Structures are given as C-alpha cells and as structure tokens.
Amino acid sequence: MSIDNTYADWHEHQFKKKLDCSLVLPVLHALQGHPESGKLWERHVTAILQSPQFGFKSTTHNRSTHSASFEGTRILLLHQVDDFAVACPIEEIAKCLHDQIGKALQLPSEDTPPPFKYLGLINDFNGLDIAQYSDAIKLSCEKYINRVLTTHGWSKPSPPVPLKPSAPLPVDAVTSLYAH
C-alpha cells in the first residue's frame, strides 16, 4: 500500500507520529478505523463471494444481497459488513457454505480457524427480529424499538397531568377588545 495523504493524516491523528509518504507498507488486513477499510473489506468479501468457487452474483436491487446455486441448490446470501445471513432450504448445505466461506476469509498465514461462527436458524439480523414458521416469516423491530424507548425513558407512560377546566378566553376578553 502506498501511503496517501488520507492515510498519513489518519496515522498522525491516531498515533501522533508523522509518516514519510514515500514509504510503501505491506498490508494483509484492512486497517480498522482507516477511511478506506470499509471499502477494502467490501471489495474483499465481494471478490470471495463472486469467485468461481462460490459463483454468487449481486441482485439487481441490492449489492449486499447475493444469489447463487451451490451444490445444486439455489441460495440467497445477505451480508452487512461482517454479518452474513443465508437463505437455504437445506441446513447441511448452509453449514457447508459457511465452512467454505470461513476458509476463504482466512489468510494463508493464519493457522487458527477464522472467527466466523455458524449460529443456526436466524432469529435476528442487524436489529431486525425474525420469527420463522412453517408457513410464514415475521419480520419486526420490536427489540430495537423497546431498546430505544428504554434508553430515552419512554418505556413507562408519563403520569397524567391534572386538567383545570377553563374557558378558552377570559370572560372579559371580548369587551376588552372593543374597549381599545
């Protein structure tokens, strides 16, 4: 990686040390916090998913939703940064896909398994609650909404404010208008 001004500024801000922009740095991982890290991660994941090994193609409506045929089964895969959700009718195929993507994400120098966990049947994804039934899927944001309400102290209703019965205008309002 050639050091550009953006990286040099970020490095100086982060570590309080200037870098010589004529240096070249070998980078094996995207640098967390670097302005380009999100774009580099997206490019890395997309290259893996679109490789001949997996053959995923982005759908026309969303670049993070991918479609492919894997072991003869049509699969949809959604990824948001480093979270993946797989829609597959056969769980064993989903597990196999998970293992292969995990191996593809692993760098050649890494000898430990990647921190890529198979969590089974999905019940939430990035703040969305998912309930799956034999004939339907329910999507909601109930947990997220409850967390927002609790955070702002809105989870319990306010005590009612006693109302005083009163006329909308003082009794002498009309006569005082004509008096002036």
C-alpha positions as CSV (number, residue, x, y, z in Angstrom):
1,M,0.0,0.0,0.0
2,S,1.4,3.4,-0.9
3,I,0.9,5.9,1.7
4,D,-1.5,8.6,0.6
5,N,-2.3,11.9,2.3
6,T,-5.5,10.5,3.8
7,Y,-3.7,7.6,5.5
8,A,-0.8,9.8,6.6
9,D,-3.3,12.3,8.2
10,W,-5.2,9.4,9.9
11,H,-1.9,7.9,11.2
12,E,-0.7,11.2,12.6
13,H,-4.0,11.8,14.3
14,Q,-4.2,8.2,15.6
15,F,-0.6,7.7,16.7
16,K,0.7,11.3,17.0
17,K,3.5,10.5,14.6
18,K,4.1,11.6,11.0
19,L,4.8,9.1,8.2
20,D,7.0,9.5,5.2
21,C,4.7,9.4,2.2
22,S,7.4,7.9,0.1
23,L,7.2,4.6,2.1
24,V,5.2,1.6,1.0
25,L,3.5,-0.5,3.6
26,P,2.6,-4.2,3.1
27,V,-0.9,-4.6,4.3
28,L,-2.6,-8.0,4.8
29,H,-5.6,-6.8,6.7
30,A,-7.7,-3.7,6.2
31,L,-6.9,-1.3,9.0
32,Q,-9.8,-0.8,11.3
33,G,-10.6,2.9,11.6
34,H,-8.8,3.8,8.3
35,P,-11.1,5.7,6.0
36,E,-10.7,3.1,3.3
37,S,-11.2,0.0,5.5
38,G,-14.9,-0.4,4.8
39,K,-14.4,-0.2,1.0
40,L,-11.5,-2.6,1.2
41,W,-13.5,-5.1,3.3
42,E,-16.4,-4.9,0.9
43,R,-14.1,-5.5,-2.1
44,H,-12.5,-8.5,-0.3
45,V,-15.8,-10.1,0.6
46,T,-17.4,-9.5,-2.8
47,A,-14.4,-11.0,-4.6
48,I,-14.7,-14.1,-2.4
49,L,-18.4,-14.5,-3.0
50,Q,-18.1,-13.8,-6.7
51,S,-15.2,-16.2,-7.2
52,P,-15.7,-19.3,-9.3
53,Q,-15.7,-21.4,-6.1
54,F,-19.0,-19.8,-5.0
55,G,-20.3,-18.0,-8.1
56,F,-22.6,-15.5,-6.2
57,K,-24.0,-12.6,-8.2
58,S,-25.3,-9.4,-6.6
59,T,-29.0,-9.0,-7.1
60,T,-30.2,-6.0,-9.1
61,H,-31.9,-4.3,-6.2
62,N,-29.2,-4.6,-3.5
63,R,-25.5,-5.1,-3.8
64,S,-25.4,-6.8,-0.4
65,T,-27.8,-9.5,-1.4
66,H,-26.3,-12.3,-3.5
67,S,-27.8,-15.2,-5.3
68,A,-26.1,-18.5,-6.4
69,S,-26.6,-22.1,-7.0
70,F,-24.5,-24.1,-4.5
71,E,-24.3,-27.9,-4.6
72,G,-27.4,-27.8,-6.9
73,T,-29.5,-25.7,-4.5
74,R,-30.4,-22.0,-5.0
75,I,-29.1,-19.9,-2.2
76,L,-29.6,-16.2,-1.2
77,L,-26.9,-14.6,0.9
78,L,-27.2,-11.2,2.6
79,H,-24.1,-9.6,4.1
80,Q,-23.9,-6.4,6.1
81,V,-20.2,-5.6,6.8
82,D,-19.2,-8.8,8.6
83,D,-22.6,-10.3,9.3
84,F,-23.9,-12.9,6.9
85,A,-27.4,-14.4,6.6
86,V,-28.0,-17.4,4.3
87,A,-31.4,-18.4,2.9
88,C,-31.2,-22.1,2.0
89,P,-33.8,-24.9,2.2
90,I,-31.2,-27.5,3.4
91,E,-29.3,-26.7,6.6
92,E,-26.4,-29.1,5.7
93,I,-25.7,-27.1,2.6
94,A,-25.8,-23.8,4.6
95,K,-23.3,-25.3,7.0
96,C,-21.0,-26.4,4.1
97,L,-21.2,-23.0,2.6
98,H,-20.4,-21.4,5.9
99,D,-17.3,-23.6,6.3
100,Q,-16.0,-22.8,2.8
101,I,-16.6,-19.0,3.1
102,G,-14.8,-19.1,6.5
103,K,-11.8,-20.9,4.9
104,A,-11.8,-18.4,2.1
105,L,-11.8,-15.4,4.5
106,Q,-8.8,-16.9,6.4
107,L,-5.4,-15.5,5.4
108,P,-2.7,-18.0,4.3
109,S,-0.6,-17.1,7.3
110,E,-3.4,-17.8,9.8
111,D,-3.4,-21.3,11.3
112,T,-6.4,-20.8,13.7
113,P,-9.9,-21.1,12.4
114,P,-11.5,-17.8,11.4
115,P,-13.8,-16.1,13.9
116,F,-16.7,-16.9,11.7
117,K,-19.5,-18.7,13.7
118,Y,-22.4,-20.7,12.4
119,L,-25.3,-19.5,14.5
120,G,-28.0,-21.8,13.1
121,L,-31.5,-20.7,12.2
122,I,-31.6,-16.9,12.1
123,N,-33.7,-15.0,14.7
124,D,-32.2,-11.5,14.4
125,F,-30.1,-9.7,11.9
126,N,-28.7,-6.2,12.4
127,G,-31.6,-5.0,14.6
128,L,-34.3,-6.9,12.7
129,D,-36.2,-9.6,14.6
130,I,-37.0,-12.7,12.5
131,A,-39.5,-15.4,13.5
132,Q,-39.7,-18.3,11.1
133,Y,-42.8,-20.6,10.9
134,S,-43.7,-23.4,8.6
135,D,-45.9,-21.2,6.5
136,A,-44.7,-17.7,7.2
137,I,-41.8,-15.4,8.3
138,K,-42.4,-12.5,10.6
139,L,-40.1,-9.5,10.4
140,S,-40.3,-6.8,13.1
141,C,-38.1,-4.4,15.1
142,E,-39.7,-4.9,18.5
143,K,-36.5,-5.4,20.4
144,Y,-34.9,-2.4,18.8
145,I,-38.0,-0.2,19.4
146,N,-38.1,-1.4,23.1
147,R,-34.4,-0.6,23.5
148,V,-34.9,3.0,22.1
149,L,-37.9,3.5,24.4
150,T,-36.0,2.3,27.4
151,T,-32.9,4.3,26.6
152,H,-34.9,7.5,26.4
153,G,-37.1,6.7,29.4
154,W,-40.2,6.3,27.4
155,S,-41.0,2.7,28.3
156,K,-43.5,3.7,31.0
157,P,-46.2,6.2,30.3
158,S,-46.0,9.6,32.0
159,P,-48.4,10.3,34.9
160,P,-51.5,12.1,33.7
161,V,-51.4,15.9,34.1
162,P,-54.5,17.1,36.0
163,L,-56.5,19.4,33.8
164,K,-58.2,22.5,35.1
165,P,-61.4,23.3,33.4
166,S,-61.2,26.7,31.9
167,A,-62.7,28.8,29.1
168,P,-60.5,29.2,26.1
169,L,-60.6,33.0,26.6
170,P,-61.0,35.1,29.7
171,V,-64.7,36.2,30.4
172,D,-64.0,39.8,29.7
173,A,-61.9,39.3,26.5
174,V,-64.5,40.4,24.1
175,T,-65.4,43.6,26.0
176,S,-61.7,44.5,26.4
177,L,-61.1,44.1,22.7
178,Y,-63.9,46.6,21.9
179,A,-62.7,48.9,24.6
180,H,-59.5,49.7,22.8
